[in-house]
Amino acid sequence: MEQIPLWSPKPPPAVRSSLPLLSKSRFLAGLQCQKRLYFECYRSVPRDPLPPATEALFEAGARVGVLARGLFAGGIRIEGPEADQETTAVMRQHGSRAIYEAAFNHDNIRVRVDILAPVGDGSWDLVEVKSSAGYKEDYLPDIGIQLHVLEGAGVPVRRACLVHVNNQYLYEGGDYVLGQLFAVRDLTTQAREAIPKLLPQLEAMRGPLWGWEPPEIAVGPHCKRPYLCPFYTHCHTDRPAYPLEHLPRMNQKLQRALRDADIDDIRDIPEDFEGLTDLHKRIRASVITGRVHADPELRQKLQSLRYPIHFLDFETCNPALPRFVGTHPFQQVPFQWSDHVLHEDGSLEHRGYLHVEETDPRPPLVESLVRSLGSEGPIVVYSGFEERIIRSLADDLPACREDLLKIVESRIVDLLELIRSHYYHPEFKGSFSIKDVLPALIEDLNYDDLLIQEGSQAATAFIEMMDPGTARSRRLELEKALELYCNRDTEAMVRLFQKLREDG
């Protein structure tokens, strides 16, 4: 006889008893995707590792934020555990001083204001600092929700402002002229007008937070807009082998049409589906057949190149805070090049330059580059980036202009464009980045063994290497890592070139 249990587990309540406090960052996450907000609040799934490029942006943003406080010098930073109470006390006791990272709580939302600047009549200016070159629509909800919380908490706000970097500022050395480096934009009217639109969105995103399971939201363009979701991998683990994201340069009309047709795998797209580009059709055919698409024209073009053949790659930095005299914020400044030279007898020669002095790298870099490239042989690059850098150097260094323009006007061969136009491998997964193309075609060469594995890391490493406070041992480590990374880029181009020229 089956024994009847004396008790049974108590079922969980239908909904949670309370909601987590929303921060400004959580609110912005909810605007992107309510499932992302759920994961941000309850930590029920792991976050993706922070991409190096994103980490570098965060670090740069922090430096810009600290420097911008100089526009409102003599302020007090809020950093204690009871930030709300500390902010209130500072406002009462030191009402004539700016407050950095002021904390406020209203409507179950907690915000930290970059700078709260006193006006002098008891009111305050809300100042949001961004390490960008101008205003973006994405900033308005950020500022609007802060304004809602501050005024709801009883803070009289005169203006809601955006401070961003002025990319027209020319650095002349020494301390930055903050009034010229930064631009201040009054967004009070736009922020107030945004609040009535933001509040319904706020209420809508709170609904799913009462539940014990995340909301069912299909993946789509919002997974990468306006930023790559930190839970992207979790939501894409059970995706088809060839998802629609592998179709590059899809417009919104085509995306909607495919979704409306319940198609989420490239292999299920009908051959005559309206809106497909020639590239989309090539990718579709390649993944269906499992075969490489290779136009004979690609092999012919590569075989027609005359020796010696140069393979060129630059590393650059574009800091928000210009480091070298005569440069602007966000200006691309090359500090390194690598040139692998393939000779007719099959021999391979490597040349390179890495700037290691705390001076403007452009003059010595150009001098060594022109000498290495000489006047003979095509110059193979991967994308139009190298040509843009050479043209910018021609503008910046008039004495070298003629030599530099000769290089770009007759010798540049873009391997990326040739591959995109004439070749596709099913393992490209819709990307023509050299980091994705290389492992699909070359088995014994990758970036996994390198300390630096992408351009944003190289830029960050160079800035660290240039910092006078960096220890010599660390500088030497970074110098070696930069040399290995840039050399690997041009070595990869050589191997791809040889593979495509021989196999087609």
C-alpha positions in Angstrom: 0.0 0.0 0.0 1.4 3.4 -1.0 2.2 5.6 1.9 0.6 9.1 1.8 3.1 11.8 2.7 2.2 13.8 5.8 3.2 17.0 4.1 3.9 18.3 0.6 6.3 21.0 -0.5 4.7 24.4 -0.4 4.3 25.7 -4.0 6.0 29.0 -4.7 3.8 32.0 -4.8 2.3 33.0 -8.1 4.3 36.2 -8.1 7.2 37.6 -6.2 6.5 39.6 -3.0 8.7 42.6 -4.1 10.6 44.0 -7.0 14.3 44.8 -7.1 15.4 48.4 -7.1 16.1 49.6 -10.6 19.2 51.5 -11.3 19.7 53.8 -14.3 21.7 51.1 -16.0 19.0 48.5 -15.4 16.3 50.9 -16.7 18.3 51.3 -19.9 18.8 47.6 -20.1 15.0 47.2 -19.9 14.6 49.6 -22.8 16.7 47.3 -24.9 15.1 44.1 -23.9 12.9 43.0 -20.9 14.6 39.6 -20.8 18.0 41.3 -20.4 16.5 43.4 -17.6 15.2 40.2 -15.9 18.7 38.6 -16.0 20.3 41.8 -14.8 18.0 41.9 -11.8 18.0 38.2 -10.8 21.4 37.0 -12.1 19.9 33.7 -13.1 22.2 33.2 -16.0 25.9 34.0 -16.5 27.0 37.2 -18.3 29.2 37.0 -21.3 32.9 38.0 -20.7 33.3 41.7 -21.4 34.8 42.1 -24.9 38.2 43.9 -24.8 36.8 46.7 -27.0 34.0 47.3 -24.6 36.3 47.2 -21.6 38.6 49.7 -23.3 35.6 52.0 -23.9 34.6 51.8 -20.2 38.1 52.7 -19.1 38.3 55.6 -21.5 34.9 56.8 -20.3 36.0 56.7 -16.7 39.0 58.9 -17.6 36.9 61.4 -19.4 34.4 61.5 -16.6 37.0 62.3 -14.0 38.6 65.0 -16.2 35.2 66.6 -16.9 34.8 67.3 -13.2 37.4 70.0 -13.7 34.6 72.1 -15.4 33.0 72.2 -12.0 36.1 72.2 -9.8 36.2 71.9 -6.0 33.3 69.4 -5.8 32.7 66.6 -3.4 32.6 63.0 -4.5 29.9 60.7 -3.0 31.5 57.3 -2.3 30.3 56.1 1.1 28.0 53.0 1.6 25.0 55.3 2.4 25.2 57.3 -0.8 21.7 58.7 -0.7 22.0 60.0 2.8 25.5 61.3 2.2 24.3 63.2 -0.9 21.5 64.9 1.1 23.9 65.9 3.8 26.4 67.4 1.4 23.6 69.3 -0.4 22.5 70.8 2.9 26.0 71.6 4.3 27.9 72.5 1.1 25.2 73.8 -1.2 27.7 76.0 -3.1 29.9 73.0 -4.2 29.4 70.6 -7.1 28.7 67.0 -6.2 30.2 64.1 -8.1 28.3 60.8 -8.3 25.3 62.2 -6.3 22.8 59.5 -5.4 19.0 59.7 -5.5 16.1 57.3 -5.0 12.6 57.9 -6.3 9.9 55.7 -7.8 11.9 52.6 -6.9 14.7 53.8 -9.2 18.2 54.7 -8.0 20.5 56.9 -10.0 24.0 58.3 -9.7 24.4 61.7 -11.3 27.9 62.3 -12.9 27.9 65.9 -11.8 25.3 67.9 -9.8 26.3 71.6 -10.2 24.9 74.3 -7.9 23.3 77.3 -9.7 23.4 79.6 -6.7 19.7 80.1 -6.1 19.0 76.8 -4.5 18.5 75.0 -7.8 21.0 72.6 -9.5 22.2 71.6 -13.0 22.1 67.9 -13.8 25.2 67.1 -15.8 25.7 63.8 -17.7 29.2 63.2 -19.1 29.7 61.0 -22.2 33.1 60.1 -23.7 31.7 60.6 -27.2 32.1 63.3 -29.8 28.5 64.5 -29.7 24.8 63.9 -28.9 23.1 60.6 -29.7 19.4 59.8 -29.4 20.3 56.9 -27.0 21.4 59.5 -24.4 18.0 61.0 -24.0 16.3 58.2 -22.0 19.5 58.2 -19.8 19.1 61.9 -19.0 15.3 61.8 -18.9 15.1 59.1 -16.2 17.7 61.0 -14.1 15.7 64.1 -14.3 12.5 62.2 -13.3 14.2 60.8 -10.2 15.8 64.0 -9.1 12.7 66.1 -9.4 10.7 63.3 -7.8 13.1 63.3 -4.9 12.5 67.1 -4.5 15.6 68.4 -6.1 15.0 71.7 -8.0 16.7 71.2 -11.4 17.3 74.2 -13.6 19.0 72.4 -16.5 19.7 68.9 -17.6 22.9 69.0 -19.6 25.1 66.7 -21.6 28.9 67.2 -21.5 30.7 65.5 -24.4 34.1 65.7 -26.0 34.7 68.4 -28.6 36.4 66.6 -31.5 37.5 69.9 -33.0 39.7 70.7 -30.1 43.4 70.8 -31.1 45.8 69.7 -28.4 48.8 72.0 -28.1 50.5 70.2 -25.3 50.5 70.6 -21.5 47.2 70.6 -19.6 44.0 70.3 -21.5 42.0 73.5 -21.9 38.8 72.0 -20.5 36.5 74.7 -21.8 37.6 73.9 -25.3 38.1 70.1 -24.9 34.5 69.7 -23.7 31.2 70.9 -25.1 28.1 71.5 -23.0 24.6 70.9 -24.5 21.4 71.9 -22.8 18.9 69.1 -23.2 16.4 70.2 -20.5 13.4 70.7 -22.9 14.1 67.4 -24.7 14.5 65.5 -21.4 11.3 66.9 -19.9 9.4 66.0 -23.1 10.9 62.4 -22.9 9.7 61.7 -19.4 6.0 61.1 -20.2 7.1 58.6 -22.9 9.6 56.9 -20.5 7.2 56.3 -17.6 4.9 53.8 -19.5 7.9 52.0 -20.6 9.1 51.8 -17.0 5.8 50.3 -15.9 5.8 47.8 -18.8 9.3 46.5 -17.9 8.4 46.0 -14.3 5.6 43.6 -15.1 7.8 40.6 -16.1 10.0 41.2 -13.0 7.1 39.9 -10.8 7.4 36.5 -12.4 9.6 33.5 -11.5 10.6 32.9 -15.2 12.1 35.4 -17.7 9.8 36.7 -20.3 9.7 35.0 -23.7 11.3 37.3 -26.1 12.7 36.2 -29.5 16.2 37.1 -30.5 16.5 39.8 -33.1 18.3 43.1 -34.0 17.7 44.4 -30.4 20.3 41.8 -29.2 23.0 44.1 -30.5 21.3 47.5 -30.5 22.2 49.9 -29.1 24.8 47.7 -27.5 25.7 44.0 -27.5 23.6 42.3 -24.8 25.8 40.8 -22.1 23.5 37.7 -22.2 23.8 37.3 -26.0 25.4 33.8 -25.7 22.7 32.5 -23.4 19.9 33.5 -25.8 21.7 32.2 -28.8 22.7 28.7 -27.6 19.9 26.8 -29.3 20.0 28.8 -32.5 20.0 27.1 -36.0 23.4 26.2 -37.5 23.1 29.0 -40.0 20.9 31.7 -38.3 19.8 34.8 -40.2 22.4 36.8 -38.3 24.9 35.3 -40.7 23.4 37.3 -43.6 25.5 40.5 -43.5 24.1 43.9 -44.3 20.4 42.9 -44.0 18.0 45.8 -44.1 15.0 46.0 -41.8 12.6 45.3 -44.6 14.2 41.9 -45.3 14.5 41.1 -41.6 10.8 41.7 -41.1 9.9 39.7 -44.2 12.0 36.7 -43.1 10.5 36.9 -39.5 7.0 37.1 -41.0 7.7 34.0 -43.0 8.8 32.2 -39.8 12.3 31.6 -41.3 15.2 31.6 -38.9 17.7 29.4 -40.8 19.4 30.6 -44.0 18.9 27.1 -45.5 15.2 27.5 -45.3 15.1 30.7 -47.4 13.5 30.1 -50.8 15.8 30.7 -53.7 13.6 33.5 -55.1 12.9 35.2 -51.8 12.4 38.9 -52.5 15.1 41.3 -51.1 18.1 38.9 -51.1 21.3 40.5 -52.5 23.8 38.7 -54.6 25.9 38.2 -51.5 23.0 36.7 -49.6 22.3 34.3 -52.4 25.9 33.2 -52.5 25.9 32.6 -48.8 22.6 30.7 -49.0 23.9 28.4 -51.8 27.1 27.8 -49.9 25.6 26.7 -46.6 22.9 24.6 -48.3 25.5 22.7 -50.4 28.2 22.8 -47.8 30.6 23.8 -50.6 32.9 26.8 -51.0 31.9 29.4 -53.5 35.0 30.6 -55.4 34.9 32.7 -58.5 37.8 32.0 -60.9 38.3 35.7 -61.2 39.6 35.8 -57.6 42.5 33.4 -58.4 43.2 35.2 -61.7 43.5 38.6 -59.9 45.8 37.2 -57.2 48.0 35.5 -59.7 48.3 38.6 -61.8 50.0 40.5 -59.0 53.7 41.2 -59.6 56.5 40.6 -57.1 57.6 41.8 -54.7 54.2 41.8 -52.9 53.8 43.7 -49.7 51.3 42.8 -47.0 50.7 45.8 -44.8 48.9 46.4 -41.5 48.7 49.4 -39.1 47.9 49.6 -35.5 46.4 52.8 -34.3 44.9 54.5 -31.3 42.2 57.1 -31.2 41.9 58.3 -27.6 39.1 60.6 -26.6 41.8 62.6 -24.7 44.4 63.4 -27.3 47.9 62.4 -26.3 50.1 64.0 -29.0 50.5 67.7 -29.9 48.7 68.6 -33.0 46.0 65.9 -32.8 42.3 66.0 -32.1 40.1 63.9 -29.8 39.3 60.5 -31.5 41.9 61.1 -34.2 43.3 57.8 -35.5 47.1 58.0 -34.8 49.1 55.1 -36.2 51.9 53.9 -33.9 52.9 50.6 -35.6 53.1 48.9 -38.9 54.0 45.5 -40.1 55.1 44.6 -43.7 55.6 41.1 -44.9 57.2 41.0 -48.3 56.7 38.0 -50.5 59.4 37.6 -53.2 59.2 35.8 -56.5 61.4 32.9 -55.3 58.9 32.3 -52.5 61.0 33.8 -49.7 59.2 35.9 -47.1 60.8 38.9 -45.5 59.4 40.8 -42.5 59.8 44.5 -41.7 58.1 46.5 -39.0 58.0 49.6 -36.9 56.7 50.2 -33.4 56.9 53.6 -31.7 58.2 53.3 -28.2 59.1 56.9 -27.4 56.8 59.3 -25.6 56.6 61.5 -28.7 54.4 61.9 -31.7 54.7 58.6 -33.6 53.7 59.9 -37.0 56.9 61.4 -38.4 59.3 58.5 -37.7 56.5 56.0 -38.6 56.0 57.6 -42.0 59.7 57.8 -42.7 60.3 54.1 -42.0 57.1 53.1 -43.9 58.0 54.9 -47.1 61.5 53.4 -47.0 60.1 49.9 -46.5 57.5 50.0 -49.2 59.8 51.6 -51.7 58.4 52.2 -55.1 57.8 48.6 -56.4 55.2 46.0 -55.8 51.5 45.9 -54.9 50.5 46.5 -51.3 48.0 44.0 -50.0 45.8 45.2 -47.1 42.7 43.8 -45.4 39.9 46.5 -45.6 40.2 50.1 -46.6 41.6 51.1 -43.2 45.2 51.3 -44.2 44.4 53.5 -47.2 42.5 55.9 -45.0 45.4 56.1 -42.5 47.9 56.8 -45.3 45.7 59.5 -46.7 45.3 61.1 -43.2 49.1 61.0 -42.8 49.5 62.7 -46.1 47.3 65.5 -44.8 49.1 65.7 -41.5 52.6 65.6 -42.9 52.8 67.8 -46.0 56.5 67.1 -46.6 55.6 63.4 -47.1 52.4 63.9 -48.9 53.6 63.1 -52.4 55.3 59.8 -51.4 52.3 58.7 -49.4 49.8 59.5 -52.1 51.8 57.5 -54.6 51.3 54.5 -52.4 47.5 54.6 -52.2 46.8 55.8 -55.8 48.3 52.9 -57.6 49.5 50.1 -55.4 46.8 49.2 -52.8 45.0 45.8 -53.2 42.2 45.1 -50.7 42.1 41.4 -50.0 38.9 41.8 -47.9 37.0 43.3 -50.8 38.3 40.5 -53.2 37.1 37.8 -50.8 33.8 39.5 -50.1 33.1 39.8 -53.9 34.3 36.4 -55.1 34.5 33.9 -52.3 32.5 32.3 -49.4 33.2 29.4 -47.1 30.3 28.0 -45.0 32.4 28.5 -41.8 32.7 32.2 -42.3 29.4 32.5 -40.5 28.5 35.6 -42.3 31.6 37.5 -41.3 34.5 38.5 -43.5 36.7 39.7 -40.6 40.2 38.2 -40.9 39.6 36.7 -37.4 36.8 34.6 -38.8 38.1 34.0 -42.3 41.5 32.8 -41.1 40.4 29.7 -39.1 38.0 28.6 -41.8 40.9 28.4 -44.4 44.1 28.1 -42.4 44.2 25.4 -39.7 47.6 26.0 -38.1 47.5 29.8 -37.6 45.3 31.8 -35.3 45.6 34.4 -32.5 44.9 32.2 -29.5 48.6 32.1 -28.3 48.9 35.9 -28.3 48.5 38.3 -25.3 47.0 40.9 -27.6 44.3 39.4 -29.9 42.5 42.4 -31.5 43.0 46.0 -32.4 41.3 47.6 -29.5 43.6 45.7 -27.1 46.6 46.9 -29.1 45.4 50.5 -28.8 44.9 50.1 -25.1 48.3 48.5 -24.7 50.0 51.3 -26.5 48.4 54.0 -24.3 49.5 52.0 -21.3 53.0 51.6 -22.7 53.2 55.4 -23.3 52.2 56.2 -19.7 55.2 57.5 -17.8 54.0 55.6 -14.7 54.2 52.2 -16.4 57.0 50.1 -15.1 59.8 49.3 -17.5 59.2 45.5 -17.2 55.6 46.1 -18.2 56.5 48.3 -21.1 58.8 45.6 -22.4 56.1 43.0 -22.1 53.6 45.2 -24.0 56.2 46.1 -26.6 56.7 42.4 -27.4 53.0 41.7 -27.4 52.3 44.5 -29.8 55.1 43.3 -32.2 53.7 39.7 -32.2 50.1 40.8 -32.8 50.8 43.2 -35.7 53.2 40.7 -37.3 50.5 38.0 -37.0 48.0 40.2 -38.9 50.3 40.4 -42.0 51.4 36.8 -41.7 47.7 35.9 -41.8 47.2 37.9 -44.9 50.2 36.2 -46.6 48.8 32.7 -45.7 45.3 33.6 -47.0 46.7 35.1 -50.2 48.7 31.9 -50.9 45.8 29.7 -50.1 43.4 31.6 -52.3 45.8 32.0 -55.2 46.7 28.3 -55.2 43.3 26.7 -54.5 40.9 29.4 -55.8 
